[in-house]
Amino acid sequence: MKKSILALPLVAPLCLVSAPVWAEETAGAISSDDITVTGLPLPDADDAYSTITIELDEDQRIENALRTIPGLQQFRRSDARSANPTSQGITIRGLGGNASSRALLLLDGVPQADPFGGWVAWPGYDALALSSARVTRGGGSGTEGSGAIAGTIELFSKDVGNLIELGAAYGSRNSVDADLLFGRELGQGQLTISANYARGDGFTPIIESQRGDVDRQAEYEQAGIAVRYVAPLTDNTELQANVRAFTDDRERGFAFSENHNDGADASIRLVNRSDTGWQWSALGYVQIRNFDVSFGGVAADRNSVSRVFEQFNVPSTGLGARFEVRPPVGENVELRIGGDWRRTEGETNENFFFLDDDTPRRSRNAGGSTATYGAFVEASLQATEALTLTGGGRIDFWTIDDGFRKEIELINPFPGSVRTDAQFDNRDGTEFTARGGFAFDATDELTLRGAAYLGWRLPTLNELFRPFRVGPDATAADELLEPERVKGAELGLDWNSDSVSIGITAFYNELDDSVANVTLDNGPGLFPGVGFVSGAGVFRQRQNLDSIESKGIEIDAEFDLGNLVKDLSARAAYSYVDAEVNASGEAAAVDGLRPAQIPEHNASASLRWEQESGTGASVSLRYIGNQFEDDQNSRRLSDAFTVDGRVGFAVNDRLLVEGRVENLFDARVEAAISSSNIIERAFPRTFWIGLRTKIE
């Protein structure tokens, strides 16, 4: 495994702590009034949509905190310690089917999806000083931009003040988690530096009964650092500057399965929060990503493995800008006007058809660029003291440019000969979307709400131009993919009293032209775009399905049990998703089936007792219903029930001792099933013990 370039400078300050802390898995829901918003104030329009906000603890994995929200999921059940990075797209409400994100992830207003593939580099967020995550389920392509066809997830930075915090934890299988948070007021501004380091020997992903000589522990090593500076320019205007970098090494549990992912981001934002005049914000950002990955072909008896494919260099860049103004148009009216621009470019450099572990027969270079330009307007009206109405629309212009795919021979008898040299036509189009809704306060405690919306997503460079293989299965790209378009509606109610908060939402979504990996044939044979597929594999191509219909219900409940036991709270949540594929033509075989990787039932619950000092305990439960690995619903991933726990004891006001357990009963959480029925599992039972110290 490659060594993290950030590891040494991060470990040095963390060694000041003799033993470290464990990260609490349980995230508690909080009121929107408690959010530290880094941009403009939360809009009145959001009252009409299904939203939930959770606290983010300093030492918890962000992706696992988000998993406590039923209906929100990644393509795979495994997390960033063992999953392939390219499988970690995020979606909501059953609008899945491939690994690209269909929910828009934002960090202080900046889109976070990988510029090349649309997945999310989750280890890069564990270094950040984050306060909360706010999830809007559904909502379409509103003011935040295209890509939010399933919803929007907003991450907010924390207001740190003068603080030094160090934590570290030691866990099962020689695992280490460590983090640093440093905050200082500089002049009238605030400087925050945060860093993290994580490594572990890992576990063996393949279930024990199917392992062979090639199977081994999947080790990982990840690190990141972030710097944020916020300073007032005037009484109402604030400058926010952010820079972060991360590195991520992991393997998949056998030789030739290494993954390496590096990234660096920078953004600058101006925010004006005038109480009486114009409010506005302006944002510019850059994303830089590069990853490489190797794939090994494992023999049927799992006693030998050989290299079959490697992406040795996949550079990509994302550039973007966004502005918004809120003019003072009346005490009961909120008007938002703005626009956004995003450009992505990237390419993949690959070797494949290896004659031995080091001698590829062919190489491939493929990629291109995309751009979107959008403008929006949205208004909210406080029609009466109890009724809020909202509506808006946006127009987006998109382009797909400079697409290419080139394949050459690398060995005799024709080294350097070109097998494929395709230059794809540039394409462009225009998308019109809109959304609207209402929120009605029927009583002091009960609010009724409803919304309808349209949204869209442009296919990623990865979907358009890059074929890929997983084990013996091969999937061809499709440079003619059309944008995905969603239409949806929802009705809900929210009950809020002093001790109980309950939200219930019923929804319907139809995702037209949904991109999916469609099975077209079985091996053995030669197939266009991928070449030879063995008899153990299948041939697929990315295609636009007619649609995916998804309907269901979401329930969220929060209980303050302080009247029973001081500082005690509970949370429960559940989602039911009935999703179905509508398909014709070459994809007719999947018509009426369930989209891949979408469970029907998803539930979570937690009980938490925590004092202000940090002393406390919590337990969290999560249930994931069964789901299908493939588009033909022939491989079923079993349901799973997991239990996590945490205890903490504050020795004094500066030192906290903690312990936790992940997957207490070592449930088998199936993450993947190959075409030869080899089962891969997610993280097993893991114990942690550690310390955390804080100096203010």
Secondary structure, 3 states (H helix, E strand, C coil): CCCCCCHHHHHHHHCCCCCCCCCCCCCCEECHHHCCCCCCCCCHHHHHCEEEEEECCCCCCHHHHHCCCCCEEECCCCCCCCCCHHHCCEEECCCCCCCCCCEEEEECCEECCCCCCCCCCHHHHCCCCEEEEEEEECCCCCCCCCCCCCEEEEEEECCCCCEEEEEEEEECCCEEEEEEEEEEEECCEEEEEEEEEEEECCCCCECHHHCCCCCCCCCEEEEEEEEEEEEECCCCEEEEEEEEEEEEEEECCCCCCEEEEEEEEEEEEEEECCCCCCEEEEEEEEEEEEEEEEEEEECCCCCCEEEEEEEEEEEEEEEEEEEEEECCCCCCEEEEEEEEEEEEEEEEEEEEEEEECCEEEEEEEEEEEEEEEEEEEEEEEECCCCEEEEEEEEEEEEEEEEEEEEEEECCCCCCCCEEEEEECCCEEEEEEEEEEEEEEECCCCEEEEEEEEEEEECCCHHHHHCCEEECCEEEECCCCCCCEEEEEEEEEEEEECCCEEEEEEEEEEEEECCEEEEEEEECCEEECCCEEECCCCEEEEEEECCEEEEEEEEEEEEEECCCCCCCEEEEEEEEEEEEEEECCHHHHHHCCCCCCCCCCEEEEEEEEEECCCCCEEEEEEEEECCEECCCCCCCEECCEEEEEEEEEEECCCCEEEEEEEECCCCCCCEEEECCCCCEEECCCCEEEEEEEEEEC
